[in-house]
Amino acid sequence: PSPKVKEVIQAHLDELQYYPETGSPLIKEAISKHLNIDPARILFGAGLDEVILMISRAVLTPGDKIVTSEMTFGQYYHNAIVESANVVQVPLQNGEFDLDGILSEIDNDTKLVWLCNPNNPTGRYFTHDALRNFLERVPSHIPVIVDEAYVEFATAKDFPDTLALQQEFENAFLLRTFSKAYGLAGMRIGYVIAAKEAIEKYNIIRPPFNVGRLSEYAALAALEDQEYLASIRERNAE
């Protein structure tokens, strides 16, 4: 992580006895300004693992269905199984997400669609046009959750601008985290950007103090050091 993270953690060591502010208001405001979005559309979790859990628990009931790909992040289907939902994993096609295949599996029982871009663990990605074409064909009441945990590493010119697509498609939800390029995996802080109504629903599941106080300070320092993040991106691409 940025050297500024260690500095800010050391500066706040006298606050270990305090509970964090519920709802992560400081980093929520910072992300809101950084991405120019309404803070009411953001929900934080103790890493994306907890965010995925909250979404799954808020949405899924026994017999519901999720659709995703094979060879992708396991927490999508793990949490679906916990909620007694059915899981469909569409095989990769030439190492990439088969978006047409995923679309063909969406039906009346489908409650969530999970896409990971760039994909964990294969590193492949689908383009902006491919995602837009996919969203045009998904029923608008079904959330399509695009996990962009590794987005800060992406350098491709045709990588999706999912934030822009959210202006067209209210069911396009976005996951991001401080665990990867920001280097804060041990601090556990990730978030979802979604429609306000969905955030209100997911927030019911959120434990009151899920993101630690030092984690929030660490994320703030990391977010502010965009110069350092750019150097990480360049080194990773090389």
C-alpha positions in Angstrom: 0.0 0.0 0.0 0.9 3.7 -0.2 3.4 4.7 2.5 0.8 7.3 3.6 -1.4 4.4 4.8 1.1 3.4 7.6 1.5 7.1 8.6 -2.3 7.6 9.0 -2.7 4.3 10.9 0.1 5.3 13.3 -1.6 8.8 13.7 -4.8 7.1 14.9 -3.5 4.4 17.2 -5.0 6.2 20.2 -8.5 5.5 18.8 -8.4 1.7 19.2 -10.9 1.8 22.0 -13.6 3.5 19.9 -16.2 1.9 17.8 -16.2 2.9 14.1 -18.9 5.3 12.9 -21.6 3.1 11.5 -22.0 3.1 7.7 -18.4 4.3 7.0 -19.3 7.9 6.4 -15.8 9.3 5.9 -14.8 7.0 3.1 -18.3 7.0 1.6 -18.1 10.8 1.2 -14.6 10.4 -0.3 -15.6 7.8 -2.8 -18.7 9.9 -3.6 -16.5 12.8 -4.6 -13.8 10.7 -6.2 -16.3 9.0 -8.6 -18.9 11.9 -8.6 -21.8 9.8 -7.5 -24.5 10.1 -4.9 -23.3 8.7 -1.5 -26.8 7.1 -1.0 -25.8 4.7 -3.8 -22.7 3.3 -1.9 -22.6 0.6 0.7 -19.4 -0.6 2.4 -18.5 -4.0 3.7 -15.6 -5.8 5.4 -14.2 -6.7 2.1 -16.2 -7.7 -1.0 -16.7 -11.0 0.6 -19.1 -9.4 3.1 -20.7 -7.2 0.4 -21.4 -10.3 -1.7 -22.8 -12.0 1.5 -25.1 -9.0 2.2 -26.4 -8.9 -1.3 -27.0 -12.6 -1.4 -28.8 -12.7 2.0 -30.9 -9.7 1.2 -32.1 -11.0 -2.2 -32.0 -14.8 -2.3 -34.6 -17.2 -1.0 -34.7 -21.0 -1.3 -35.3 -22.1 -4.9 -34.1 -18.8 -6.4 -31.4 -18.9 -9.0 -28.1 -17.1 -9.7 -26.3 -17.2 -13.0 -22.5 -16.7 -13.3 -19.5 -18.2 -15.1 -17.3 -21.2 -14.2 -13.7 -20.4 -13.3 -14.6 -17.2 -11.4 -14.7 -15.9 -7.9 -16.2 -18.6 -5.6 -18.1 -16.4 -3.2 -20.9 -15.8 -5.7 -22.0 -19.4 -5.7 -20.9 -20.1 -2.1 -23.3 -17.6 -0.7 -26.1 -18.7 -3.0 -25.7 -22.2 -1.7 -25.8 -20.9 1.9 -29.2 -19.2 1.0 -30.4 -22.5 -0.6 -30.5 -20.9 -4.0 -29.7 -22.7 -7.3 -26.5 -22.0 -9.1 -25.8 -22.0 -12.8 -22.2 -21.7 -13.9 -21.8 -21.2 -17.7 -18.6 -22.6 -19.1 -15.9 -20.2 -20.4 -15.6 -19.8 -24.1 -12.0 -19.6 -25.3 -11.0 -18.7 -21.8 -13.5 -15.8 -21.6 -16.9 -15.2 -20.1 -19.6 -16.5 -22.4 -22.0 -13.6 -22.1 -24.5 -15.0 -24.6 -24.4 -18.3 -22.7 -25.1 -16.5 -19.4 -27.9 -14.6 -21.0 -29.5 -17.8 -22.3 -29.7 -19.2 -18.7 -31.6 -16.1 -17.3 -35.2 -17.0 -16.6 -38.1 -16.1 -14.2 -36.3 -17.7 -11.3 -33.1 -15.7 -11.7 -32.6 -13.2 -9.0 -28.9 -12.3 -9.5 -26.3 -12.3 -12.3 -22.6 -12.1 -11.3 -19.9 -11.0 -13.7 -16.3 -10.5 -12.7 -14.3 -8.1 -14.9 -11.3 -8.5 -15.1 -12.0 -12.1 -14.1 -10.6 -13.6 -10.9 -8.6 -15.8 -11.4 -8.1 -15.8 -15.2 -7.4 -12.1 -15.7 -9.4 -11.9 -18.9 -11.9 -9.1 -19.5 -14.9 -8.3 -21.6 -15.3 -4.9 -23.4 -17.5 -1.9 -22.9 -19.6 -2.7 -26.0 -20.0 -6.3 -24.9 -21.2 -5.3 -21.5 -23.6 -2.8 -22.9 -25.0 -5.3 -25.4 -25.5 -7.7 -22.5 -27.3 -5.2 -20.3 -29.6 -4.3 -23.1 -30.9 -7.9 -23.2 -31.2 -8.6 -19.5 -34.6 -8.0 -17.9 -34.4 -4.7 -16.0 -35.6 -6.1 -12.7 -32.7 -8.5 -12.5 -29.5 -7.1 -10.9 -26.4 -7.6 -13.0 -23.5 -7.3 -10.5 -20.2 -6.5 -12.1 -17.3 -7.3 -9.8 -14.4 -4.9 -10.7 -12.1 -5.8 -7.8 -9.1 -5.6 -10.2 -10.3 -2.5 -12.2 -7.4 -0.3 -11.1 -5.0 -2.7 -12.9 -6.9 -2.4 -16.2 -5.2 -0.5 -18.9 -7.2 -1.6 -22.0 -8.8 1.2 -23.9 -12.0 -0.8 -24.5 -12.4 -1.8 -20.8 -16.0 -1.0 -19.7 -17.0 2.3 -18.1 -19.5 0.6 -15.8 -20.2 3.8 -13.9 -21.4 5.4 -17.2 -23.5 2.4 -18.1 -25.3 2.7 -14.7 -26.8 5.9 -16.1 -28.6 3.8 -18.7 -29.2 0.6 -16.8 -30.4 0.9 -13.2 -29.9 -2.8 -12.7 -26.2 -2.6 -13.4 -24.5 -2.8 -10.0 -20.8 -2.4 -9.4 -18.4 -3.9 -6.8 -15.0 -2.4 -6.0 -12.4 -2.9 -3.3 -9.3 -1.6 -1.6 -7.9 -5.1 -1.3 -6.1 -5.4 -4.7 -4.3 -2.4 -6.3 -4.6 -0.3 -3.2 -2.9 -3.1 -1.2 -5.2 -3.2 1.8 -6.4 -6.8 1.7 -5.7 -7.2 5.4 -7.9 -4.1 6.3 -11.0 -5.6 4.7 -12.9 -2.8 3.0 -14.9 -3.0 -0.2 -18.1 -1.5 -1.5 -21.1 -1.8 -3.9 -22.5 1.0 -6.1 -26.1 0.4 -6.9 -29.6 2.0 -7.1 -30.7 3.7 -3.9 -33.5 1.2 -3.4 -31.1 -1.7 -3.6 -28.7 -0.1 -1.2 -31.5 0.4 1.3 -32.4 -3.3 1.0 -28.8 -4.5 1.4 -28.1 -2.1 4.3 -30.6 -4.0 6.4 -28.2 -7.0 6.4 -25.1 -4.9 7.2 -23.7 -5.3 10.7 -23.6 -1.9 12.5 -19.8 -1.8 12.9 -18.6 -3.9 9.9 -15.8 -1.7 8.6 -13.1 -1.0 11.3 -12.1 2.5 12.2 -8.5 2.1 11.1 -9.6 0.4 7.9 -11.6 3.5 7.0 -8.6 5.8 7.7 -6.3 3.5 5.7 -8.7 3.6 2.7 -8.9 7.3 2.9 -5.1 7.7 2.7 -4.9 5.1 -0.1 -7.6 6.8 -2.1 -5.9 10.2 -1.8 -2.6 8.9 -3.1 -3.6 8.4 -6.7 0.0 9.1 -7.8 1.1 6.0 -6.0 -1.8 4.0 -7.4 -0.8 5.1 -10.9 2.8 3.8 -10.3 1.4 0.4 -9.2 -0.7 0.2 -12.3 2.3 1.0 -14.5 4.5 -1.5 -12.8 1.9 -4.3 -12.9 1.3 -3.6 -16.7 5.0 -3.9 -17.3 
